[in-house]
Amino acid sequence: MELLLHDTAADERAGKVPAVTLGFWVIKILATTLGETGGDAVTMSMNLGYLVGTAIFAIIFAVAVAAQMAAKHFHPLLYWTVIIATTTVGTTFADFVDRSLGIGYLGGSSLLAGLLVVSLAAWHRTMGTVSIASIDNKAAETFYWITILFSQTLGTALGDWMADSTGLGYGGGAVVFAAGIAIVAAAYLWTRVSHTVLFWIAFVLTRPLGATVGDFLDKPLDHGGLALSRYTASIALAVAIAALVFILPQRAEEHA
């Protein structure tokens, strides 16, 4: 009876998002890279364009996030499906804003950064915290996914700006964002900076890292890429993500 009560209490404390571990970040970076190659495969290789690509991935995201929010417990495969959906729709929408609307990488990045700040501010004002340990109700979960969607979209624009506008190229841009993540990791280990603040900084930075790596894989040689097939790269990344989701320990973040 005591064991049963203990298990029940543990289930009640468990959330629907994964605990933040090294495995979480590895899968997150792979997912953001897949978002770039997958988004480009639909908009460029299939020649559907950014607006149509955004509409397709927005529908996929809406279905996936609805299933995630309707779930009663943490389901790793479902969670990461939603994350991948945010990266693909983020890729195509950022490209639409930056290129089709002519705002440019810096303008698009500034706009999306503003939306991300507004989302976090509204979340904090409403719930009193933006910690993932506090996601124990529908309102917090809604803010969580809106914030993630904005952060993924911002990451695409930031990655393109760093690679194209600064002259660093995709490889150089990836190094810059990887260095930024390393600094955040060091701050997590050796400073007293809020872990919640560091989490969201790292979450944002992993997206442009994935974006620049994805572009490096599939962009033409004369554009600084490796010219790999977007389809092949996307399939390989999806298989790797699925394998890691099943191989690496996946546990839900406990409520504070």
C-alpha positions as CSV (number, residue, x, y, z in Angstrom):
1,M,0.0,0.0,0.0
2,E,2.8,2.4,0.9
3,L,4.6,1.7,-2.4
4,L,1.3,2.2,-4.3
5,L,0.8,5.6,-2.6
6,H,4.4,6.6,-3.4
7,D,3.9,5.7,-7.1
8,T,0.7,7.7,-7.2
9,A,2.3,10.7,-5.7
10,A,5.2,10.5,-8.2
11,D,2.7,10.3,-11.1
12,E,0.9,13.4,-9.8
13,R,4.2,15.3,-9.6
14,A,5.3,14.2,-13.1
15,G,4.8,16.7,-15.9
16,K,4.2,16.3,-19.6
17,V,7.6,17.7,-20.7
18,P,10.9,16.0,-20.4
19,A,13.5,16.6,-17.7
20,V,16.4,18.7,-18.9
21,T,19.4,16.3,-19.4
22,L,22.3,16.0,-21.7
23,G,20.2,13.7,-23.9
24,F,17.5,16.3,-24.1
25,W,19.9,18.8,-25.6
26,V,21.4,16.3,-28.1
27,I,17.9,15.4,-29.4
28,K,16.9,19.1,-29.4
29,I,19.9,20.0,-31.6
30,L,19.1,17.2,-34.0
31,A,15.5,18.2,-34.1
32,T,16.3,21.8,-35.0
33,T,18.7,20.6,-37.7
34,L,15.9,18.4,-39.1
35,G,13.6,21.4,-39.0
36,E,15.9,23.2,-41.3
37,T,16.5,20.4,-43.8
38,G,12.9,19.3,-43.7
39,G,11.5,22.8,-44.1
40,D,13.9,23.4,-47.1
41,A,13.0,20.1,-48.6
42,V,9.3,21.1,-48.8
43,T,9.7,24.7,-49.8
44,M,12.8,24.5,-52.1
45,S,13.3,20.9,-53.3
46,M,9.6,20.3,-53.8
47,N,9.3,23.9,-55.0
48,L,6.1,24.6,-53.0
49,G,7.3,28.0,-51.7
50,Y,7.5,29.4,-48.2
51,L,3.8,30.3,-47.8
52,V,2.5,26.8,-48.8
53,G,5.2,25.1,-46.8
54,T,4.3,27.2,-43.7
55,A,0.6,26.2,-44.2
56,I,1.5,22.5,-44.4
57,F,3.7,22.5,-41.3
58,A,1.3,24.7,-39.4
59,I,-1.4,22.1,-39.8
60,I,1.0,19.4,-38.7
61,F,2.0,21.4,-35.7
62,A,-1.7,22.2,-34.8
63,V,-2.6,18.5,-34.9
64,A,0.6,17.4,-32.9
65,V,0.3,20.1,-30.2
66,A,-3.4,19.3,-29.8
67,A,-2.6,15.6,-29.2
68,Q,0.2,16.7,-26.8
69,M,-2.1,18.9,-24.7
70,A,-4.8,16.3,-24.6
71,A,-2.4,13.6,-23.3
72,K,-2.6,12.9,-19.6
73,H,1.1,11.9,-19.2
74,F,4.5,12.4,-20.8
75,H,4.9,10.6,-24.1
76,P,8.5,11.1,-25.4
77,L,7.7,10.3,-29.1
78,L,4.7,12.7,-29.1
79,Y,6.6,15.4,-27.4
80,W,9.5,15.3,-29.8
81,T,7.1,15.2,-32.7
82,V,5.7,18.5,-31.6
83,I,9.2,20.0,-31.2
84,I,10.1,18.9,-34.7
85,A,6.8,20.4,-36.0
86,T,7.8,23.8,-34.3
87,T,11.2,23.7,-36.0
88,T,9.8,23.0,-39.5
89,V,7.0,25.6,-39.3
90,G,9.5,28.0,-37.7
91,T,11.9,27.5,-40.6
92,T,9.4,28.1,-43.4
93,F,7.7,31.0,-41.6
94,A,11.0,32.8,-40.8
95,D,12.0,32.3,-44.5
96,F,8.7,33.7,-45.6
97,V,9.0,36.8,-43.4
98,D,12.7,37.4,-44.2
99,R,12.6,36.7,-47.9
100,S,9.1,36.8,-49.3
101,L,8.0,39.9,-47.3
102,G,11.4,41.5,-47.8
103,I,11.9,42.3,-44.1
104,G,15.4,40.9,-44.2
105,Y,17.3,38.7,-41.7
106,L,17.9,41.5,-39.2
107,G,14.4,42.8,-39.4
108,G,12.9,39.3,-39.1
109,S,15.2,38.5,-36.2
110,S,14.2,41.7,-34.4
111,L,10.5,41.1,-34.9
112,L,10.6,37.5,-33.7
113,A,12.8,38.4,-30.7
114,G,10.2,40.9,-29.7
115,L,7.4,38.3,-30.0
116,L,9.5,35.9,-27.9
117,V,10.0,38.5,-25.2
118,V,6.3,39.4,-25.2
119,S,5.4,35.7,-24.9
120,L,7.8,35.2,-21.9
121,A,6.6,38.4,-20.2
122,A,3.0,37.4,-20.6
123,W,3.7,33.9,-19.3
124,H,5.5,35.3,-16.3
125,R,2.9,38.0,-15.6
126,T,0.1,35.4,-15.8
127,M,1.7,32.4,-14.0
128,G,4.4,34.1,-11.9
129,T,7.2,32.0,-13.4
130,V,8.4,30.6,-16.8
131,S,10.1,27.5,-15.2
132,I,9.3,24.3,-17.0
133,A,8.8,22.7,-13.5
134,S,5.7,24.8,-13.2
135,I,3.9,23.4,-16.3
136,D,1.1,21.7,-14.4
137,N,-2.0,23.2,-16.1
138,K,-3.3,24.1,-19.6
139,A,-2.5,27.8,-19.3
140,A,1.1,27.2,-18.5
141,E,1.3,24.5,-21.2
142,T,-0.2,26.9,-23.8
143,F,2.4,29.6,-22.9
144,Y,5.1,26.9,-23.1
145,W,4.3,25.9,-26.7
146,I,3.7,29.5,-27.9
147,T,7.1,30.5,-26.5
148,I,8.8,27.5,-28.1
149,L,7.2,28.2,-31.4
150,F,8.5,31.8,-31.3
151,S,12.0,30.7,-30.2
152,Q,12.3,28.2,-33.0
153,T,11.2,30.7,-35.6
154,L,13.6,33.3,-34.2
155,G,16.4,30.8,-34.3
156,T,16.0,30.3,-38.1
157,A,16.2,34.0,-38.7
158,L,19.2,34.4,-36.4
159,G,21.0,31.5,-38.0
160,D,20.5,32.9,-41.5
161,W,21.6,36.4,-40.4
162,M,24.7,35.1,-38.8
163,A,25.7,32.9,-41.7
164,D,24.8,35.3,-44.6
165,S,24.9,38.9,-43.3
166,T,28.1,38.7,-41.2
167,G,30.1,36.7,-43.8
168,L,30.9,33.9,-41.4
169,G,29.2,31.3,-43.5
170,Y,27.3,28.3,-42.2
171,G,30.4,26.7,-40.5
172,G,31.4,29.9,-38.9
173,G,27.9,30.6,-37.7
174,A,27.6,27.1,-36.2
175,V,30.9,27.7,-34.3
176,V,29.6,31.0,-32.9
177,F,26.3,29.5,-31.6
178,A,28.1,26.4,-30.3
179,A,30.4,28.7,-28.3
180,G,27.4,30.6,-27.0
181,I,25.9,27.3,-25.7
182,A,29.2,26.4,-24.1
183,I,29.2,29.7,-22.2
184,V,25.6,29.0,-21.0
185,A,26.7,25.5,-19.9
186,A,29.6,27.0,-18.0
187,A,27.3,29.5,-16.3
188,Y,25.0,26.7,-15.4
189,L,27.8,24.8,-13.7
190,W,29.8,27.5,-12.1
191,T,27.6,30.5,-11.5
192,R,24.4,31.3,-9.6
193,V,22.6,32.7,-12.6
194,S,19.0,31.5,-12.7
195,H,18.7,28.0,-14.2
196,T,15.4,29.0,-15.8
197,V,17.0,32.0,-17.5
198,L,19.9,29.8,-18.7
199,F,17.5,27.2,-20.0
200,W,15.6,29.6,-22.2
201,I,18.9,31.2,-23.5
202,A,20.2,27.7,-24.4
203,F,16.8,26.7,-25.9
204,V,17.0,29.7,-28.2
205,L,20.7,29.2,-29.1
206,T,20.2,25.6,-30.1
207,R,17.8,26.6,-32.9
208,P,20.2,28.8,-34.9
209,L,22.9,26.1,-34.2
210,G,20.7,23.5,-35.9
211,A,19.7,26.0,-38.6
212,T,23.3,26.7,-39.6
213,V,24.3,23.0,-39.4
214,G,21.3,22.1,-41.5
215,D,22.2,24.7,-44.1
216,F,25.8,23.6,-44.1
217,L,24.6,20.1,-44.9
218,D,22.2,20.9,-47.8
219,K,23.2,24.2,-49.3
220,P,25.2,24.2,-52.7
221,L,29.0,24.0,-52.6
222,D,29.2,27.6,-54.1
223,H,27.1,28.8,-51.1
224,G,29.4,27.2,-48.6
225,G,27.4,24.0,-48.0
226,L,28.1,20.3,-48.6
227,A,25.2,20.0,-51.2
228,L,23.8,16.9,-49.6
229,S,20.3,15.8,-50.5
230,R,17.7,17.5,-48.3
231,Y,15.6,14.3,-48.4
232,T,18.5,12.1,-47.4
233,A,19.7,14.4,-44.6
234,S,16.1,14.7,-43.3
235,I,15.5,11.0,-43.2
236,A,18.9,10.3,-41.6
237,L,18.2,12.9,-38.9
238,A,14.7,11.6,-38.3
239,V,16.0,8.1,-37.8
240,A,18.7,9.3,-35.4
241,I,16.2,11.2,-33.4
242,A,13.8,8.3,-33.2
243,A,16.6,6.0,-32.1
244,L,17.8,8.3,-29.4
245,V,14.3,8.8,-28.1
246,F,14.0,5.1,-27.5
247,I,17.6,4.5,-26.4
248,L,18.2,7.4,-24.0
249,P,16.4,7.5,-20.7
250,Q,13.3,9.8,-21.0
251,R,11.6,10.9,-17.8
252,A,9.1,13.7,-17.2
253,E,10.1,16.9,-15.5
254,E,8.6,16.9,-12.0
255,H,6.4,19.8,-10.9
256,A,7.9,22.3,-8.5
